[in-house]
């Protein structure tokens, strides 16, 4: 009979600490207040629970332009915090 260890350190998911949500500035400006609150509260709830990702119900559509590669999206956009758009992504 195999022993099943509950708190196995090798099976833990990495991450789950940050509560900040970052999106391109143009998308944040076009979002309503309720949309912004929905995304930030989902991220906070996930971080509080030690999860790596927020709920799929809070996914944001239309943040990336059609035909843009993932590298373009990350490098060429002005990323800001959804909770406080005056701050850049990664700022405290």
Secondary structure per residue as TSV (DSSP state, phi and psi in degrees):
chain	resnum	aa	ss	phi	psi
A	1	X	-	360.0	129.9
A	2	X	-	-84.2	142.5
A	3	X	-	-88.4	126.7
A	4	X	-	-101.5	108.8
A	5	X	-	-85.0	127.0
A	6	X	T	-74.0	-45.2
A	7	X	T	-104.8	63.1
A	8	X	-	-77.6	118.7
A	9	X	G	-67.5	-18.8
A	10	X	G	-81.7	-13.6
A	11	X	G	-106.5	7.6
A	12	X	-	-74.0	148.7
A	13	X	-	-87.7	134.3
A	14	X	S	-76.3	142.7
A	15	X	-	100.5	-163.3
A	16	X	-	95.4	20.4
A	17	X	-	-106.5	-34.2
A	18	X	-	-80.0	144.6
A	19	X	-	-111.6	-1.5
A	20	X	-	-81.8	143.5
A	21	X	-	-118.2	126.2
A	22	X	E	-117.6	138.2
A	23	X	E	-144.8	164.0
A	24	X	E	-60.0	142.4
A	25	X	H	-57.2	-38.7
A	26	X	H	-62.4	-38.6
A	27	X	H	-70.1	-41.2
A	28	X	H	-62.0	-41.1
A	29	X	H	-63.5	-33.7
A	30	X	H	-84.0	-10.9
A	31	X	S	-80.8	146.8
A	32	X	-	-78.5	166.2
A	33	X	H	-60.1	-40.3
A	34	X	H	-67.3	-36.6
A	35	X	H	-64.2	-43.2
A	36	X	H	-62.7	-42.8
A	37	X	H	-64.1	-38.2
A	38	X	H	-62.2	-44.7
A	39	X	H	-68.5	-45.6
A	40	X	H	-67.7	-39.2
A	41	X	H	-68.5	-34.7
A	42	X	H	-65.7	-40.0
A	43	X	H	-67.7	-41.5
A	44	X	H	-64.2	-41.0
A	45	X	H	-63.8	-41.2
A	46	X	H	-65.4	-44.2
A	47	X	H	-65.2	-37.8
A	48	X	H	-64.5	-35.8
A	49	X	T	-83.4	0.0
A	50	X	T	77.7	18.2
A	51	X	-	-89.3	157.5
A	52	X	S	-85.1	-35.8
A	53	X	S	-119.5	153.3
A	54	X	-	-82.7	171.8
A	55	X	-	-60.7	143.7
A	56	X	G	-68.8	-17.8
A	57	X	G	-67.9	-19.4
A	58	X	G	-101.2	15.8
A	59	X	-	-61.3	146.2
A	60	X	-	-106.5	127.1
A	61	X	S	-100.3	147.6
A	62	X	S	79.9	19.5
A	63	X	-	-81.9	-25.1
A	64	X	S	-111.1	136.1
A	65	X	-	-68.8	150.0
A	66	X	T	-61.3	134.6
A	67	X	T	83.7	-5.7
A	68	X	-	-78.6	137.6
A	69	X	-	-78.5	163.7
A	70	X	H	-62.3	-37.5
A	71	X	H	-64.5	-44.3
A	72	X	H	-57.9	-44.0
A	73	X	H	-60.3	-43.1
A	74	X	H	-76.6	-37.5
A	75	X	H	-86.6	-35.7
A	76	X	H	-95.8	-10.9
A	77	X	S	-90.5	155.5
A	78	X	-	-92.9	98.9
A	79	X	E	-84.9	130.0
A	80	X	E	-132.0	165.9
A	81	X	E	-79.4	136.1
A	82	X	S	-68.8	-39.3
A	83	X	S	-68.0	-31.7
A	84	X	-	-142.9	86.9
A	85	X	T	-62.6	-12.9
A	86	X	T	-76.0	-13.4
A	87	X	S	-102.1	141.1
A	88	X	B	-70.4	160.2
A	89	X	T	-65.2	128.1
A	90	X	T	99.5	-15.8
A	91	X	-	-71.9	153.4
A	92	X	-	-92.1	360.0
